[in-house]
């Protein structure tokens, strides 16, 4: 279990983490979400003792990270897949970690097998692809067989098979009673993996709730209906005191009613339905709605609201001949160098 109490980190007059208090519990996968600059990485670094908090505390199973005798046997983490000596082989990288934490040599081979790197165990890490580096970082996190695991963007660089594998790995670790804490910007993947969510914005806690409750509380849920007897259906619904929103394509939307109840009502009045479907926002939509006021870094076009000429998706630049359109900056720079 990971416990944060009033965790705060300031850099001069900038507050990166602002009095965070939450608990990451065992037996479930807890997702850690927030916009860029929200303080997620700083929070995870303080959990591992890599940064000292300005105020507050973090406890790993009741102890500060610095008090852990062999930390890799208590908590394993993947924060940066490139945090390794490129000149060492995958095997020797893990062996150094094992020897410094009192972990048996045999465990190195076991985790290499788990992450699928046995065939390249003797190859130097500097030659690894991004996905292979991710697998090696995950192997390092698993090395001490810890009860607590933390992953920052664990699917980065992985192919579809690798994404499926790490998703199932995290779920199996949690089902075995371990604490699994994962940060990611891939909402679709988080929706498939996490049971519980902790969401922060500008360093402050915005939500600490189950996945289902988070989506329900931060999005609109409704039932969509479609019928060849549209006017008759409208009369039946309104006659029952139900508020109906008429949307495009001849469909109707109803809030606050269960699909089963609406179906029974239509059947009772012999109204044929071609569609009766509950609709709920995705995790991404719910996240965007909750964090809209907490986004620190916005992408903008130019002051006129249009993309500058030469940018992908921008209209053609009328000052450039049609046959030169699409040459981009390289042509313009060459023209300037020649004094054109």
Number of C-alpha atoms within 10 A of each C-alpha: 19 21 19 20 15 16 24 24 24 13 9 6 6 8 16 21 28 22 20 21 17 17 16 23 19 20 18 23 26 28 25 23 25 26 20 16 17 24 22 23 16 19 24 21 15 19 23 21 14 13 13 16 20 15 14 16 20 25 18 21 15 11 13 16 20 13 11 14 11 16 17 25 20 17 26 25 23 23 22 14 20 16 10 17 13 15 13 16 20 29 22 18 20 25 21 14 16 22 11 11 16 13 19 12 14 10 17 27 17 15 24 24 14 15 20 16 20 16 9 15 20 13 17 17 23 15 12 18 12 14 18 21 24 25 28 28 26 25 26 25 24 26 26 24 17 17 21 27 25 23 23 20 17 24 21 18 16 19 11 9 9 20 17 13 14 18 18 14 15 23 19 16 19 23 15 13 14 21 24 30 28 25 24 19 16 13 16 12 15 24 18 13 21 22 18 22 25 23 23 24 26 22 24 21 18 17 15 20 16 16 20 13 12 20 22 16 12 16 18 14 18 19 21 20 23 18 19 12 13 17 10 15 22 18 12 17 17 11 10 10 9 16 15 16 13 14 10 7 7 11 16 21 19 21 16 11 14 13 18 13 10 17 17 12 16 18 12 10 11 12 18 16 16 12 14 18 16 17 15 15 15 14 22 16 15 18 20 16 12 21 18 11 10 19 15 12 10 6 4 9 9 8 8 7 8 12 15 16 17 15 12 10 10 11 12 15 14 9 8 13 9 10 7 11 15 15 11 13 11 9 13 13 12 11 11 10 9 7 7 8
